[in-house]
Amino acid sequence: MSPSINRALIEQSFKSKKYEDLLTARELQIANGIIEGLSYKMIAQKYTISLDTVRIYIKRIYRKLQINSKEN
């Protein structure tokens, strides 16, 4: 998915759900990084974690927010 689609999906989920209760503090940081328009690599650098770890968090965030595809 393109970065703009990622950002739009997460922003939409943040507006429509009680996301703070669903996500851990780190997941919220990662999600906010996406909303800010940061790339996965930039998020990894910002929080001093690996790119693979960012991808794992993104998958968890999508699952918790029930984002399955760009049609959501």
Summary of the structure (lengths in Angstrom):
residues: 72
radius of gyration: 11.1
end to end distance: 12.6
largest distance: 31.9
contacts: 180
relative contact order: 0.19
helix: 69%
strand: 0%
